[in-house]
């Protein structure tokens, strides 16, 4: 019987599509990378998506974030994403959480209910807490490393954190994971050397932070990286592909 996932089923098969429909994936961070992860998962037939992010859509998101339009400026990103997902697949269950994932908010989430976790957040502390929670629950997780200040979408690689190079965020994560005894962590990272922004970012940072008045101070970056439409999106789509492949392969 013809349905919206018929073309996907031609490649994956009916059994795989049933597995995806019965899967629940949590995506932490639905910005430049996470927004594309969510979109691809919804279009792939994932049955339940949990979206965790406390940011609102801002004007400077329009250049790269899938959910950002002039219509959605000012909306919570998880609300904009939820509406978009239901337009794509009305049968997809969406749980939206307007919160930042930090050690202080970690107890709000029961990781044992997830089949897969995607980390697309900005802070090292949050990422490490996510990894530890997922590992404790025995749930697979994939983490996005730095996608800002880059222009080459072909430079992304999928690797264990201890096999990464070049990426400054991955270097920090390697060190911190080693300290915590985390032996393996699947990540998507870029081998491109980060560029330096060529203009003053003060005004950009002020505009973005104006929509984050309720954000904990630890979530606000000291420097705002430059970004383009075709780099974070590439990372997000790669991550979504890995999630789909791993879910299908899982016993």
N, C-alpha and C positions, 0 to 999 in steps of 0.2 A: 504494500500500500504506500502510495506516494506521500511523503511528509517533508518538512523543511530540512531534515537532516539526511535526505535520500542520497545526496551526492557524497556526503561524508561516509555514509554506510557502504557505498561502493568500494571504498578503500579500507575501511576498518572492520566491516562485517556487523551483523545484527547483534552478536553476543557482546562485542565491544561497546556498541551503542547503548545496550541495556546496562552495562557496567558504568558507563559515564552518567547515565540518567540517575543511577542509584548512588552516585558519589557526591560527597559534600566537601567543598574546597573553601578554605578561608584565605582571603587576600588582604594582607595588612598593608595599607597604603594604596590609594587608587588615583595617584597622580600621573605623571608622565609615563612611567613604566607600568605601574599597577593598573591604570585605566585600560591599557591595551591587553594586559593579561586577562582582566575581567571580560572584556569584549570577546576575545578569542575563545575563552572557556564557555561563555554563554552561547556562542555560535557553534560550539562543538557538542552541545547537548548535555553539559554538566547539569545535574538536577537541582543542586542546592549550592548557593554561593553566600558566604558570609563576608561582608565588606566592612573594614575597620579603618576609619580615618576621621579626624575632627576638623580638617581644613574645609574652607569654603572656596568655591571657584573665584579666581581673581582675573583681572584684565590680562596680566602677564602670563596666564596659563593658556591663552588662546593660541599661542604659537606652536604648542606641542601636545596638549592634553586632549584626549579624545572626547571627554565629556564636556569640555569647555567651549561654550558658544556665548554669544552676547545674551542669549535668552537665559543661560544658566548662571551668569555672573551673580555672585552673592549667595547662591544656593550651597548647601552642604554637598560636598562631592559624592558622598555615599547616597544621598537622595537623588542627585542627578544620574548617578550610575544605575541605581535601582529602577528608575523610570525608563532608562534606555534599555536595560536588560529585559524588562517586561514588554517593551515594544518589539524586541527581537524574539523572545521566547516567553510568552505569557505563562507557560507551565513551570518555568524555573522559579524555585523558591529563593527569595532573597532576604537575608537578615542584615540590616544596616545598623552599625554601631558608630555613633558620633563620639568617638574617643580616640586619643592617641594611645598606642600600646607602649607602655613603660613599665618598669618594675612595680610602680605604685598601682597600676591598673591591671596587672597580669592576672589577678585572681578573678577577674570578671569573665574569663574564658576557660572553658573545659575542652582541652585539646583532644581528649579521647573521642570526641564526637566527629572529628575531622578525618577525612581520608587523605588529605594533602594540605600543606600550608605553604603559602607564598609570602615571602618577606620582600616588600617593596617600600620599606620605610627608610628614613634618612639617618637616624641616630644609631651609633655603634652600640650604646647601652641597650636600646630597644631591640636591635638585631640579635644581640647575644642572649637576651632574655627570651626572645622568640625561639631561638635554636635550642636552648636548654629545656624550654617547656615542651617543644615538639619531640625532642629526644626522650624526655621523661615519659611521654605518652606513647612512644613508639610510632610516631606519625612522620612520614617523610616530609622534608622541607627543602625548598630551594630558595636561595637568597640572591637578590640583585646587588651587585657591587656598583661602583660609581658610573653613572651615565652622563653626568654633567661635564661641561668644558671639553666636549668631544665632537668630532665632525665625521668620523668614519664608521658607518653602521656595519661594515664588513669585518671589523676588528673584534667583534664579540666572540667569546669562546665559552663552552660549557666545561667545567672542570671541578675537581675537588679543591677546596680552599688552599690546600698545601701544594697544589700544582700551579698556582696563579703567579703572575709576575706583572710588573709595570704599575698596575692599579694601586694608588695610595690607600684607598679604603680597604682593598683586599689585604694589603700589607698589615694594616692595623688589625683586621679581623684574624689573620693568621696568628699573630702574636697573642691576641686575647683568647682565641680558641685553644691554643696550646696551653695557656695558663690554666684554663678550665677543664683540661683533659678531654676536649671535644676532638675525637680522632678523625672524623670525616664530616664534610659539609659540602653539599652540591651547590655551586654558584654559577652565575653568568657574569662574566667580567670582560673588560676590554683591554686589549693589548696596545691600544693607542695611548701615547703620552698625552696627558691632559694639557690643554691650551690655557693660557692666561687671558681672562677677559680684557678687552682693549678699552673699555669705557668704565666710568665710575658707576658702581652698582648701588650707591647709597639710596637713590630715589626708588630703585626697584625693590630693594630690601624693605624700605619704609612702607611701600604700597602693599607688598605681600604680607608683612607683619600686621598691617592694619586690620586684616581679616582674620588674624590669629590672636585676638586679644585675650581669648580664654585658654590659649595654649600654655602648657608649662614652659618656663623659661629654658629648660634643657632641650626643648625641641627646636628652638630657633637657631639657625645656622649663623656662624660668625660672618661668613662670606656667602653671597649668593652666586652660584655658578651660572655661566651662560649655558644655553641649551637650544636645540633646534628640533624641528618636527620629526626628522628621520633617524635620530639616534635612540632616544628613549623608547620609541615605538618598536624599533628593531629588537631591543632587549626584551621588551614585554612579550612580543610574539614568540621569541625563542623560549622564554620561560614557559609560556602557555603550551608550546609544543612538547616541552619536556614533561610537564604535568600530565598531559594527555597520554603520552607514550608510557609513562610510569604507571598510571592508573590502569591502563589496558593490560600491561604486563604483570601487574600484581595478582597474586593468587587469592 
